[in-house]
Amino acid sequence: MDIIVVKTDAACDNNSIFRFMGLGVAVFINGEYREDWSISEMYGTNGTNNIAEWAGLELGLHQCKKLIETYKNCRISVYMDSMLVINQMKGIWRLKQEHLKDLHDSCKKLLIEIQDSIVRLEWIPREENREADHLSKKAIIDYVNTLE
């Protein structure tokens, strides 16, 4: 059985007028970081940290679905450093922001689809999420470099 760890993160460039949002998904299979499964992707502009974090989780769950198709007999742990998103996903905290409802619903639907392979959805401290953090910031940097 393959043990897979998926770490998600998002970056929102609050210092520019564009408010770029970058997403990062770091994948580890049987303890090894897998660049070929990891993702660094732009999500858009004019967002907030919360929108970006929810989009990061959604992207991570989509990647879990692809991993399950390839690694049929696997167990996946999903981690992120947004306590808000994790606690709202688990129903511990209420989702109050209406503009996040579509992302929340999409993540819930994906989680239901892959629930047999997901063994954990947990918050981790930012220090333990360096790979996904790096990928989310890389998405913004790479995008900005294409504009120059």
One Martini backbone bead per residue (centre of mass of N, CA, C, O) as a GRO file, in nm:
protein
  148
    1MET     BB    1   0.096   0.037   0.023
    2ASP     BB    2   0.048   0.369  -0.039
    3ILE     BB    3   0.195   0.665   0.096
    4ILE     BB    4   0.029   0.984   0.101
    5VAL     BB    5   0.131   1.330   0.081
    6VAL     BB    6  -0.065   1.635   0.101
    7LYS     BB    7   0.030   1.974   0.042
    8THR     BB    8  -0.120   2.291   0.101
    9ASP     BB    9  -0.117   2.624  -0.058
   10ALA     BB   10  -0.118   2.991  -0.035
   11ALA     BB   11  -0.087   3.304  -0.219
   12CYS     BB   12  -0.117   3.660  -0.141
   13ASP     BB   13  -0.063   3.966  -0.303
   14ASN     BB   14  -0.108   4.249  -0.099
   15ASN     BB   15   0.112   4.466  -0.234
   16SER     BB   16  -0.071   4.477  -0.478
   17ILE     BB   17  -0.326   4.565  -0.699
   18PHE     BB   18  -0.374   4.254  -0.801
   19ARG     BB   19  -0.375   4.012  -0.608
   20PHE     BB   20  -0.222   3.757  -0.635
   21MET     BB   21  -0.280   3.395  -0.683
   22GLY     BB   22  -0.116   3.119  -0.538
   23LEU     BB   23  -0.053   2.765  -0.584
   24GLY     BB   24   0.023   2.471  -0.369
   25VAL     BB   25   0.138   2.124  -0.433
   26ALA     BB   26   0.268   1.875  -0.224
   27VAL     BB   27   0.420   1.555  -0.299
   28PHE     BB   28   0.426   1.239  -0.115
   29ILE     BB   29   0.580   0.916  -0.177
   30ASN     BB   30   0.694   0.721   0.046
   31GLY     BB   31   0.866   0.994   0.155
   32GLU     BB   32   0.882   1.127  -0.136
   33TYR     BB   33   0.942   1.382  -0.323
   34ARG     BB   34   0.714   1.489  -0.602
   35GLU     BB   35   0.743   1.686  -0.869
   36ASP     BB   36   0.549   1.540  -1.081
   37TRP     BB   37   0.291   1.594  -0.864
   38SER     BB   38   0.342   1.879  -0.831
   39ILE     BB   39   0.212   2.225  -0.776
   40SER     BB   40   0.221   2.541  -0.972
   41GLU     BB   41  -0.044   2.794  -0.950
   42MET     BB   42  -0.251   3.010  -1.083
   43TYR     BB   43  -0.569   3.176  -0.993
   44GLY     BB   44  -0.543   3.503  -0.973
   45THR     BB   45  -0.721   3.802  -0.894
   46ASN     BB   46  -0.857   3.984  -0.646
   47GLY     BB   47  -0.798   3.848  -0.373
   48THR     BB   48  -0.779   3.639  -0.095
   49ASN     BB   49  -0.655   3.437   0.133
   50ASN     BB   50  -0.911   3.258   0.156
   51ILE     BB   51  -0.951   3.197  -0.138
   52ALA     BB   52  -0.673   3.072  -0.184
   53GLU     BB   53  -0.691   2.842   0.026
   54TRP     BB   54  -0.938   2.701  -0.096
   55ALA     BB   55  -0.809   2.658  -0.376
   56GLY     BB   56  -0.575   2.484  -0.271
   57LEU     BB   57  -0.749   2.253  -0.169
   58GLU     BB   58  -0.890   2.187  -0.430
   59LEU     BB   59  -0.634   2.116  -0.588
   60GLY     BB   60  -0.542   1.891  -0.394
   61LEU     BB   61  -0.797   1.709  -0.433
   62HIS     BB   62  -0.761   1.669  -0.734
   63GLN     BB   63  -0.487   1.530  -0.701
   64CYS     BB   64  -0.588   1.293  -0.536
   65LYS     BB   65  -0.765   1.174  -0.756
   66LYS     BB   66  -0.527   1.111  -0.948
   67LEU     BB   67  -0.366   0.933  -0.754
   68ILE     BB   68  -0.586   0.712  -0.720
   69GLU     BB   69  -0.581   0.621  -1.019
   70THR     BB   70  -0.276   0.521  -0.995
   71TYR     BB   71  -0.295   0.455  -0.672
   72LYS     BB   72  -0.517   0.234  -0.577
   73ASN     BB   73  -0.342   0.149  -0.305
   74CYS     BB   74  -0.412   0.409  -0.091
   75ARG     BB   75  -0.299   0.661   0.148
   76ILE     BB   76  -0.422   0.990   0.243
   77SER     BB   77  -0.269   1.292   0.348
   78VAL     BB   78  -0.394   1.615   0.443
   79TYR     BB   79  -0.227   1.938   0.440
   80MET     BB   80  -0.254   2.260   0.621
   81ASP     BB   81  -0.208   2.614   0.742
   82SER     BB   82  -0.529   2.649   0.756
   83MET     BB   83  -0.740   2.664   1.014
   84LEU     BB   84  -0.997   2.765   0.888
   85VAL     BB   85  -1.039   2.554   0.665
   86ILE     BB   86  -1.025   2.299   0.834
   87ASN     BB   87  -1.257   2.375   1.038
   88GLN     BB   88  -1.473   2.410   0.814
   89MET     BB   89  -1.455   2.126   0.689
   90LYS     BB   90  -1.519   1.983   0.979
   91GLY     BB   91  -1.743   2.179   1.131
   92ILE     BB   92  -1.631   2.358   1.368
   93TRP     BB   93  -1.662   2.594   1.172
   94ARG     BB   94  -1.824   2.841   1.031
   95LEU     BB   95  -1.944   2.956   0.722
   96LYS     BB   96  -1.984   3.306   0.654
   97GLN     BB   97  -1.875   3.340   0.366
   98GLU     BB   98  -2.038   3.348   0.071
   99HIS     BB   99  -1.785   3.360  -0.138
  100LEU     BB  100  -1.689   3.051  -0.028
  101LYS     BB  101  -1.908   2.832  -0.090
  102ASP     BB  102  -1.818   2.703  -0.360
  103LEU     BB  103  -1.544   2.599  -0.259
  104HIS     BB  104  -1.652   2.435  -0.023
  105ASP     BB  105  -1.840   2.249  -0.189
  106SER     BB  106  -1.621   2.133  -0.371
  107CYS     BB  107  -1.449   2.006  -0.144
  108LYS     BB  108  -1.667   1.823  -0.028
  109LYS     BB  109  -1.719   1.660  -0.283
  110LEU     BB  110  -1.432   1.552  -0.321
  111LEU     BB  111  -1.409   1.412  -0.045
  112ILE     BB  112  -1.635   1.209  -0.097
  113GLU     BB  113  -1.507   1.074  -0.354
  114ILE     BB  114  -1.218   1.008  -0.167
  115GLN     BB  115  -1.269   0.889   0.129
  116ASP     BB  116  -1.135   0.597   0.116
  117SER     BB  117  -0.825   0.736   0.095
  118ILE     BB  118  -0.877   0.929   0.327
  119VAL     BB  119  -0.723   0.971   0.660
  120ARG     BB  120  -0.645   1.290   0.647
  121LEU     BB  121  -0.737   1.629   0.778
  122GLU     BB  122  -0.489   1.876   0.850
  123TRP     BB  123  -0.321   2.082   1.052
  124ILE     BB  124  -0.025   2.283   1.005
  125PRO     BB  125   0.247   2.433   1.043
  126ARG     BB  126   0.419   2.640   0.842
  127GLU     BB  127   0.701   2.493   0.879
  128GLU     BB  128   0.559   2.212   0.753
  129ASN     BB  129   0.489   2.387   0.455
  130ARG     BB  130   0.724   2.471   0.256
  131GLU     BB  131   0.672   2.345  -0.022
  132ALA     BB  132   0.391   2.470  -0.077
  133ASP     BB  133   0.473   2.761  -0.031
  134HIS     BB  134   0.680   2.778  -0.256
  135LEU     BB  135   0.482   2.708  -0.490
  136SER     BB  136   0.287   2.950  -0.451
  137LYS     BB  137   0.506   3.172  -0.497
  138LYS     BB  138   0.610   3.073  -0.772
  139ALA     BB  139   0.355   3.133  -0.934
  140ILE     BB  140   0.377   3.440  -0.913
  141ILE     BB  141   0.662   3.485  -1.018
  142ASP     BB  142   0.624   3.349  -1.294
  143TYR     BB  143   0.398   3.535  -1.387
  144VAL     BB  144   0.538   3.810  -1.362
  145ASN     BB  145   0.771   3.734  -1.562
  146THR     BB  146   0.573   3.727  -1.816
  147LEU     BB  147   0.514   4.052  -1.805
  148GLU     BB  148   0.821   4.164  -1.869
   0.00000   0.00000   0.00000
